[in-house]
Amino acid sequence: VERWSQKSVESKMSLQRILVLVAVVSTVCAIPKPKPPRDVPPGVIICAIDNGPCVRRELQSILGVLSTDPASLGIGASQPLKVNAWTAAPGYLVDFPQKYKNLRLYNHIFNRILNVQSNVTNTGVVLTMNVYNPEVALRADFEFQNATFLGVPVSSRGSVTYRHQGYWGTVTMSGGIIQKGHEKYLSISNFTIEFNASKVLFSFKTGNSSQDASLNQLFGDNWDIALNDVKASYEALYAYSYSKVWNTICSLYPFDSLFLS
């Protein structure tokens, strides 16, 4: 009986060791493996970042994917670009804050990139590109309070569409290469736009047709004065909208996935 009892104890101890080993192995196997670096979609051209002409083609190919299949890049739809709220600072003649909500920026992902200058140093990367678009548009809910333009009262609220025809822009984005885990990423710290247009068309909808006609004619007849007076605030708006897209892309894809070494 004693001999049988001893074997029983040893058998139980062996079983316990096996169960502990299984638990340890299961725990180790349950630890998630790091995700492999994301690969860019097949439609994206990959270039060395210091090759400006090739980078132009790469960035244009990314815009092409954004316009047809943004989900393949891992981001949401970018037509239109969306901004919840924005206030354009007063100018000298447009001497009031232009308050906007529910902004929608159309056609920017269809920009044609004309050229790219790439400046790569030990401390960072600067990409400067010239772009053109036959027409981009901004639609938003607006409110102008205590507002005059060229001496004419324009206080109003409602919705508005601005159509920039013959849109030319110089886009500059700069940043550095940062380490995240085992991968390096391009981090864009500064994003600016300077743009111009050959014409701006206005369409105000305030619920008062006579006021709409007055606003459309006043701003339409003096579009160049209005644009040049407050353009800096709209350049900042466009830069903010563009930067959200490019920062998302650069955060999703390691540097070596986006650019040839």
ZIQUIZI-V796374 format. One record per pair of residues at least 6 apart in sequence whose ideal C-beta (glycine too) atoms are under 6 Angstrom apart, sorted by the first residue. I is the first residue (numbers start at 1). J is the second residue. D is the distance in whole Angstrom. If there is no record, write none. Layout:
i->(I/I)
j->(J/J)
d->(D/D)
//
This chain:
i->(37/37/37/38/38/40/40/41/41/43/44/44/45/45/45/46/47/47/47/48/49/49/50/50/52/52/52/55/55/56/56/56/59/60/63/65/66/66/67/70/70/74/75/78/78/79/80/80/80/81/81/81/83/83/85/86/86/86/87/87/88/88/88/89/90/90/91/91/92/93/94/94/94/94/96/96/99/100/100/101/102/103/104/105/105/106/107/108/111/111/112/113/113/114/114/115/116/117/118/119/124/126/127/128/129/130/131/132/133/135/135/136/136/137/138/139/141/142/143/144/144/144/145/147/147/152/156/158/158/159/160/161/163/164/164/165/165/166/166/167/168/169/169/170/171/172/173/173/174/175/175/175/176/177/177/178/178/183/184/185/185/186/186/188/188/191/191/192/193/193/193/200/200/202/202/202/204/204/204/206/219)
j->(183/254/257/252/253/253/257/65/72/65/61/62/57/58/61/260/54/55/58/260/120/259/118/120/116/117/118/116/118/113/115/116/113/113/109/73/78/109/109/77/78/252/248/109/245/109/104/105/106/105/108/241/103/241/101/100/103/237/97/99/98/230/233/233/96/97/229/230/229/229/149/226/229/230/144/147/143/140/142/141/141/140/139/138/241/137/136/136/131/133/132/129/131/130/132/130/129/128/127/126/176/174/173/172/171/170/169/168/167/163/165/164/167/163/162/161/159/160/157/154/155/156/155/154/155/218/206/205/206/205/204/203/201/197/200/198/199/197/198/197/196/193/195/194/193/192/188/191/190/187/188/189/187/184/255/185/187/254/255/254/255/250/255/246/247/239/243/239/235/238/239/223/227/216/219/220/212/215/216/212/226)
d->(6/5/5/6/5/6/6/5/4/5/5/6/5/5/4/6/4/5/5/4/6/4/5/5/5/5/4/5/5/5/6/4/6/5/5/6/5/5/5/5/6/5/5/5/6/5/4/5/5/4/6/4/4/6/5/5/6/5/5/5/4/6/4/5/5/6/4/4/6/5/6/6/5/5/6/4/5/4/5/5/5/4/5/6/5/4/5/6/4/5/5/5/5/4/6/5/5/5/6/4/4/4/5/5/5/6/5/6/4/6/5/5/5/5/5/5/5/5/4/6/5/5/6/5/5/6/5/5/4/5/5/4/4/4/6/6/4/6/3/5/5/5/4/5/5/5/5/5/5/5/4/5/6/5/6/6/5/4/5/6/6/5/5/6/5/5/4/5/5/5/4/4/6/5/4/5/5/4/6/6/6)
//
